[in-house]
Amino acid sequence: MVFLIVDEHPGTLHAMDCTDMVIAKIRGKRHRILDYYTRDRSTPQEDEWYGGEQSITSAVGFHRNGVTYIRFRKPARSIDRFDHNITDSMVNVIWAHGQVKGQYMPTIPPPAAGVDKSSFKKDFYQAQELKYHGSIGRGSTSTNLVNPASQGTDQCSFQILDSRQTVLYSARWGPSQGDSQKILFELEATSAANTWVGIGFSDNRRMPESDIVTAAISSSNVVRVADRWASMTSRPAVDDDESQVQDWSVNVRNGKIYATFKRTVATSDSMDLSLDQPRYFLFAWGPLRTDGDIIYHGSNKYISDERISATLCAAMSERSSGGGGGDSDVDEIWGIAVAVVVVVLGAILAVVYYIYSRQKFQYTKQCEGEDDQPFGMTQKEKVSV
């Protein structure tokens, strides 16, 4: 069993409150994919239970090699109040799946010492039952379902745009000039008073066990840049050692917050992840509490789909700026070669045009005939004619 949730009220309610869902149950070659709704954290019900109707127009689902696949269609515009509109804007998309019968584990990590683990019902799940997914069978992301191109990441940058192509969040990273052991990060986000912007590094595409850097500025221009470690999905704690984050600056202008800082590539701090190997990147921004600490970001978040190598980006940037030497020489040679070809082709065209013009001039002169003789005839031939 899997389900997809589109949350129309990100950050203001619990993820399960007032939420439009599609839930699929797959058994062999048979599938049941329906439109559901939940008003709270109780078991979701089909839309008809609330007085609505099914909006799924077509669907298919199957298992293959231990993986469940589903595909469905539903209108972008809701047909009743138990469906949410899918518009050209960022929405919170939440996914979850049921656990395997006989292997149910409600939390990861398992309960602390002193809790009777045998009290866990391994048979909590029966076949095709719709029950709580547990903490390991869920996840979320913010995305634009209508215009996926409005967001994107590569090895050196990331950005989220709204429907008017305005930058909501962007991040760039590259080599720290003169120091190959540091990477320079530049962050930008839409801002109101009391705002923070952040970036994180993870090995599991989840917030727990992630290394995070946040930059905040209050309405009174109090700036705080913090190196943090997230042990769970609550506010990440500030590291005891923040020396990995250096040379930072934060400011607000024209309705945006801008932050730059340098981060060491390697670290021995247990509360930091080294960037000498690819990591998943986490991007987020949000408001501040009255005491200046960060508050939950809501739907203002995104996690990279693939691992990103920040050092690879640094190496590419150095080569493109001439630091690599060899690639610059090749580019220069190619540039000279292209210029030579253009000059040669231009000369050939000029010669061809000159010959063509000369022949045309001679032909015209002969046709007009300065002595009124027919073209190519002698005086005698003219008389005989």
N, C-alpha and C positions, 0 to 999 in steps of 0.2 A: 504494500500500500504506500502510495506517495501522495502528497498534496502540495499545491502551489497557492500562495496567498498573495493577493494584491492589497496592500494597506493604503487606504486613502487618507489616513490621519497619522502620518509618521511622527513619532516623537511626542504626541499629545496623549496617546492612549497606550495600553498594553498591546503588544503585537497581535494578541488573539481577540481584542475587543473590536466589534463592528467591522468584521473583516470578510471580504469576498474570497471564496475558496473554490478550487477544483480538486476533487479527490478521486483517485483512481484505485480500483481493486483489480488485480490481475491474477488469474489462475489458469495455467496452461495457455491455451489459445483463446480463452475467453476473457473479456474485460468488461468492467462497469465503471464508466467515467462520467461523473455528474457534477452539477453546480451546487455548491454548498454555501452556507453562511453561518457565522457565529457572532453572537452579540457579547460574549464574555469568554471566560476560560473553561466553559463546559464543552461537552462533546458537540462538534458542529452538526448541523442538521441540513437536509436538503432544502432548497429555497421554498418548495411548496409547503413545508412545515410552518413557515412564517407567513404564508399567503402570497409568495412570489411564484415564479415559474422558471423552468429550465432554460438557460440561455446557450447551452452548448449545441452547436449546429452540426458538428461531426467530430468523431474521435476514434482513436485506435490505440491499443496498448498490447504489449507482449513482453515476454522474458527471452533473453538470449545470452548465453554464456555467463550467467549469474548477474546480468544487468537488466533492470526494468526500463523499458522505453514507453513513453506515452506521447501522443500528439493530439491536439484538439483545436477547435476553432470556436471563438465566441465573439459576439459583437463588441466593438470598441466603445460604443455608446450603450449605457445600461438600459435594460428594458423594464426594470423595476428598482425599488429602493434597496434591494438586497444584492445588487450588483454595483460595482464601482466603474466609473468611466476610465478608459485607458486613453490618456491624452499625450500630447507631445511635451512631456515634462518628466521630471524625476519622480519615481514612485518606489516605495519600499516593497521588494519582492522577497517573500519568505518561503522556504521550502522545508519539508520534513518527510520522514518515512518511518514506517513501523519497524519494529525489531523482529528478529527471527524467534519462532516458538522454541522455548526451552533455553534461550540464551539472553533473556531480558535483563538489562542492567539499567536502572533508572538514572544513575549519575556516573560521571567519570571525572576524577578518580573514584574508586569504590569508597564506601563509608569508612570513616576513621575507626581506629581501634576502639573496642568497647561496644561497638554496634554489632548486633548479631547478624552476620551476613546470611546465615541460613534462613533468616526470616524473609529474604527476598524470594518472591514466587517466580521461579524460573519458567513456569508455565503460565505466567501472567497473560501472555499473548496466545490466543487460539487462532486458528486459520480464519482469515478474512474479517477479524474483529477490528473495529475502529477504536483504538485506545491511545493513551498518552504515549508520545514518541520517545520520551526521555531526553536527557541533555545532549546525547551524542547523535541523535537522529534528526538534527535540525540545523538550519543556517539561514542567512539572509544577505541581501545585497541591495544596493540602490542602483537603479538603471532607468533608462528611457526605452520603453518597449516599442514606441512608434518610430523613434529616430536613434537607433543604436550608434550612429556615426557621431552623435553629439557628445560622446565620451570615448575615451580611448587611452591606451597606454602603450609605450614602447620601451626600449631599453634605456631611454634617456629622459622621458617626460610623461606626464599624464595630465588630462584635463576633463572637466565636465562643463558642458554648455547647456543653457536653457533653450526654450523654443525660439527665442529671439537671437540665438547665437552669442549671448552674453556669457562670459566666463564666470561660472560659479566657484570653481576651484581649479587650480593648476599647480603642478609641481614639476620642477626640473632639477636634475642633478648632473654633475660633471666633475672634472678634475679640479682640485684646489691648486691654483697656479703656484708653482714653485715647491709643491709638497705632494709627492705621489702617495703619501701615506694618509691623506685626508681627502674627503669628498665634499664638495660644496653643494648644499641644498638650497633651493629658492622656492618658497611657497607663497601662494596668493589665494585669497578667498573673498567672496562678498562679505561685507562687514557692516555691522551696526555698532553702537556703543557696547563695550564689554564683550570682546570676541576673542576666540582662540582658533588657531589653525595647527594641524599636526600631521605627522607622517610616522608610520611604524613599519617594523620588519618582523616577519613571522615565518615559521617553518610548517605551519599547519592550516593556513588560511583562516584562522580564527583569532579572536582577540586574546584569549588566555595564552600565556607563554609567549607574549609578544613584547618586543623592545619598541618603545614609543618616545618620540620627541614632540613636545607641544610648545607653541609660542603664543603668548597672550598679552593683550594690552587693554587696560581698563579705560573708562571714560575720562578718568583723571590722568591718563597717560602713564600709568604704572605698568612697567613691562616685566614679564616673567617668562623665561625660557627654561623648560624643565626636561631632564632626561628621566624617563619613567619605565616601569616594568609592570605589565598587566598579568597578574596571576589568575584573574577571573574576569567576568564581564562587567565588573563595576569600575569605578574611577581608578585608573592605574596609579600606583604609589610612586612617589619621587625616589629615585635611586639615592643611596648613601653617597655614592661616588658619581658625580656628574661631569667629571673631567673629560669624558669622551666627546662632549658637545662644546665647541669653542667658537670664538669670533662671531658671535651672533648679533643680529640687529632686527628690530621690529618697529614698524610704523604703520600708520593709517593715513590714507589720502584718497580722495575721490570715491569714498564709499567702499574701499577695499583695504584689507589687512595684508601687509607684505612682511615676510620673514625670511631671513637668510641665516645660515649657520654652517659650520664645518663639523664633520663627524669623522673620527678616526676609523680607518679601515679595519684594523685588527684591535682586539680587546681581550683582556683576561678577566674582565668583570663578569661575574655570573649573572648579573642583571642586564647585560647587553649582549647582542648578537653581532659577531664579526661580519663585516661586509665583504670579506675576501672570497665568499662563495654566494651563489644565487639565493635570494630569499623572496618570499611573497611580500609585496608592499601593501600597506594599509594607508588609506587617505581619509581624512575627516576634518570637520570644523564645527564649531558650535559656540554657545554663549558662555558667560562666566557667572559664577555665584557672586553674591554681594561681597564676599571676602576675597574675591579675585581668583578663586580656584575654578577649574573647568567643570562644566556640566555636560550631561549626556548629549551626544550629537544628534540623536534621532536618526532620520534618514540621510543626513549629510555625511555619508560614508561610502567607501568603495574598497574592494580588495582585488588586487590584480589576479587575473585568471592564470597566469604563468609566473614562474620564478623570474626575477629580474637580477641581472648581474650589474651592479653599480660600477664595479671596477672595469668591466668590459666597456661600458659607456665612456668611462674616463679615458681608456686607451683609444677608443675611436675618436674622441674629441681631440686628443693630443695629435693623432695622425692628421686629422682634417685641418688642424691649425698649423701644420708644418713640423710638429715635433717629431713625427716618425721619419722624416727625411725621404725615404725611398718612395712612398706614395706621391709625395709632392713632386719629385723629379719625374716620375712617370706622367703625372698630369701635365707638367710643363712640356715634356716631349710631345705628348699628344696635341697640345695646343699649338705648338710650332708646326707639326705635321698638317693639321687642319688648315692653318693659315697658308702654307705652301700650296696645298691642293686648291684652295680657293683662288689664289693668284694665278696658278697655271690654267685652271679652267677659264678664268676671266680673259687671259691672253689668247687662248684658243678661240673663244667666242668672238673676240675682237678681230682676229685674223679672218675667221669665217665671214663675219659681217662685211669686212673690207672687200674680200673677193667677190661676195654676192653683189655688193653695191657697184663695184667696178664693171662686172659683167652686165648688169642692168643698164648702166650708163652707156656702154658700148652698143648694146642692143637698141636702145632708144635713139642713139645718134644715127645708126644705120637705117632704122625704120624711117626716120624723118628725112634722111638723105640730103646732104649738103648740096649735091649737084642734081637733085630731083631724080636720080636713077632709082629704078626698082631695086629692092634689097638684093644684093649679091650679083647684079647684072652689070655687064660692060656696056660701053656706048654702042657698039655694033649690035649687041643683043637687043638693046632698046629700040634701035631703028627697025630691025627685022620684025619686032613685035608689032 
